[in-house]
Amino acid sequence: MFQVPKGYILIKKEEYEHLLSTIASLTKRIEELEQQIKKNSSNSHKPPSTDIYKKPVKNNRVKMGRQQGAQPGHKGTTLKLSETPDKIIPCVTEGICECGQKISEISIRNIERRQTIELPEKLIDVIEYQVEVKKCKCGKVHEAICPQTNRIEYGKGIKSLMTYLNVQQMIPFERLQEFSKDILGINISDGVLEKSNNDCYNNLEITETQMREAILEEEVLNVDETSIRVEKKNHWVHNYSTLMLTLYFIVAKRGKEGINEIGILNSFKNTLVHDRWASYDIYEQIEHALCNAHLLRDLKYVHEEMHKSWAKEMSDLLLFAKDKKDKGVITDLNYYCIEREFRRIISDALDEEKPSKSNELKKPGKKAKSKSENLLNVFINRKDDIFRFIYNPLVPFDNNLSERDLRMIKLKQKISGCFRKKESAEVFCRIRSYISSCRKQGYSVYHSLKMAMHGNPIKLVPVCTRI
């Protein structure tokens, strides 16, 4: 009779193979979870707000050996004397000199100007219109023309300030009311604040249409999107940015359906800079340029966490090309060197990514590719989109322009939590589009908002040819 040696157990072959398969599956799952923990905003597309684990994060910036503070050649900013001061206070010399001469009798040699920039004691003016009412001997009543119809109301200046603080600085209504009472000495209701925003929104309808038409003529357009809560549901703010224009739109979908609802990319035919979101690739009439900042983070992860040497070499090549582009020294020789180095890195990467032979049980079906293999395929299949920034001088290296314009949308959600109505979100997006575009073009935001409140907003329709 067969006896099982001490320390061993006897199981069926099917059970043994099942155990091996289970161990292999669990091992793979553990590796996947460990990789998720290692991902953060510095080596993936994850935003900084998701960096839960407080382990030291390596900075992506390369040390340049410079000292802290302003660098040589930096143009500093300082206060300048105003040529039109609102109040002039003469400081008169008095007394008697040591020699006995009265100082008041000495002729003035020169006047030294010194200025203080200060808030006025009274921050608001109350303007009263005294409307003449006359009655003719025939009985007809004549009333003078007055620019105001209500008995009492807040002026366009105060409404513009409240709209700016609410939309641009994202101060909620309750805190705006505290500010108005504490600083301005006035009580403003929710209704006045909401109506101010709605009036500005309605007056900017034509301006938004003009901006949409202008963006379609741009040579290069940066796009991005981010989620925000509206009516307790997830919505998406889509951003379209150039150096001179910004447009925000809020829709219920992130992908093709939402993009088509906005209706800009359907007609755009030039170069689009984005972060590789698949929904942008379906527009075949567009020339695509990928954000290399995202690719650098992906390469960093593949190099540091997956120990792939080709990722570091590709990262160095991208930074080399960026440096040459920034210095304006891209030549035919540089093009040749970049192309040759790129082909060498791809060749080495293909060798490095070859699957190693193992004793693991083979499962039926197609094996899923690793993150490094997927990233390598991006460089192989989309080389032109990645390096378009060196071939086209108008194309930027990254998509930072759009990401900067979109960053404050997430701050709005952190402050307010959500929009209770989609109409409020649409008001926020249109007014913020106008403010951002005014700032880019150097207009006074407060003056521009006042003009919008009066129904005569700034015309923002320049075509930007350089991003």
Residue, then its C-alpha position, 0 to 999 in steps of 0.5 A: m500500500f502506497q504511503v504519503p511521506k511525512g510533510y506531504i499531502l496527496i491531491k488530485k492533478e486538477e486541484y493542483e493545477h487550479l491552485l497554481s492558476t489561482i496563485a498566479s492570478l493573485t500574484k498578478r493582482i497584487e502587482e496591479l494594486e501595488q502599481q496603483i499605489k505607486k501612481n501619483s500626480s508626478n508620474s501619471h495623469k492623476p490630479p494632485s488632489t488624488d495624492i493620498y499617500k504621503k510618501p516623498v514624491k520626486n519632483n519632475r523639475v530638473k535643477m538648473g543650478r540657479q540661485q533663488g529669487a529673480q534671475p539676471g535680466h528679469k524685469g522687476t515690477t515696482l510702484k510708479l508715480s501717478e501723473t493724475p493724483d486725486k488729492i494733492i497735499p502740500c508739505v510746507t517747510e517752516g521754522i528758522c534756519e541756524c543762521g537766523q533766516k526764516i525758512s518760509e522766506i527762502s525760495i523753493r529749490n524743487i518739489e519732491r513728489r511722494q504718493t500713497i495709494e489708499l482706499p477712499e474713506k467712503l467706498i460707495d456713492v449714493i446718486e440721487y436723480q431729482v426728476e421734474v414733474k410738470k403739469c400743463k394747463c391742458g392737464k397733461v403731465h410731463e416728466a423729465i427723462c431719467p436713466q433709472t426707472n426704479r425708485i432705488e437700485y444698485g448701480k452697474g459698478i456694484k453689480s459688476l464687482m459682485t459678479y467678478l467676486n462670485v465668478q472669478q474669485m468664486i466667493p459664495f453669495e453668503r460671504l459676498q453679503e458679509f463682505s458687502k455689509d462689512i466693507l461697503g455698508i450695504n445689504i445685498s440679497d441673493g436675488v440681486l446677486e443672482k440677477s446681476n450674474n444673469d444680466c451679464y450672462n444674457n448680455l454676453e450671448i453675442t460675444e460668446t458667438q463671436m468668440r466661437e467663430a474666432i476660435l475656428e480660425e485659430e491655427v492651434l487650439n488647446v483643449d481639455e476637460t474636467s468633471i464637476r457636479v451639477e444637480k447631484k450628477n456628474h457633468w463635464v466642463h470642456n475648455y477651448s484655449t488660445l493665447m488670446l481667447t478662452l471658452y468654457f462649456i458645460v455638458a452632461k457627457r465627456g466623450k464624443e456626444g458632449i463634444n458634438e453638443i458643443g459643436i466646435l471640433n466638428s468644424f475645426k480643421n487646424t491643429l488640436v493639442h490635447d492629452r490623448w483622450a480618445s474622443y478627440d482622435i475621432y475628428e480626422q479632419i484635425e491635425h493632432a498634437l499630443c501633450n508631452a508633459h503627460l508623456l513625460r509623467d508616463l515615462k517617469y512611472v515606467h522608468e522608476e516603477m517598472h525599471k524600463s531603461w528605454a523610458k528614461e532615454m525617450s524622456d531625455l530625447l523629448l527634453f532635448a528636442k524641447d530645449k532646442k525648440d525653446k532656444g530657437v536652434i532647431t536645424d536640419l542636423n537636429y531633426y536628423c539626430i532626433e529621428r536617428e535617436f528615436r529609431r534607436i530607442i524604439s529598437d532597444a525598447l522592442d527588445e526590452e519589452k519582449p516577453s520572457k519565457s516562464n513556466e506559468l500556465k498559459k491561459p487561452g485568449k489574448k494576453a493584456k499588454s502592460k503599461s510600458e507596452n501600451l506606452l511604447n505603442v503610443f510612441i510607435n504609432r503616434k510619433d508625428d503627433i508627439f514631435r509635431f512641436i518641433y516641426n510646426p513652430l506654432v505648436p507648443f510642447d505641452n497642453n499647459l495653456s488649457e490646463r491652467d485655464l481649467r484648473m480653477i474649475k476644480l477649485k470652484q467645486k471644492i469651494s461650492g461642492c456643486f451647482r444646484k442648477k445647470e443654468s447656474a453652471e452655464v452662467f458661470c462658464r460664459i462669464r468666466s470665458y469673458i473674464s479670462s479672454c479679457r485678461k489675456q488681451g490686457y483689458s481691465v476686467y472690472h471695466s469690461l464687466k461694467m461694459a457687459m452690464h451696460g449691454n456693450p461688452i468688449k469685442l473679443v475676436p482676435v485670431c491668435t497665431r502663436i500659442 
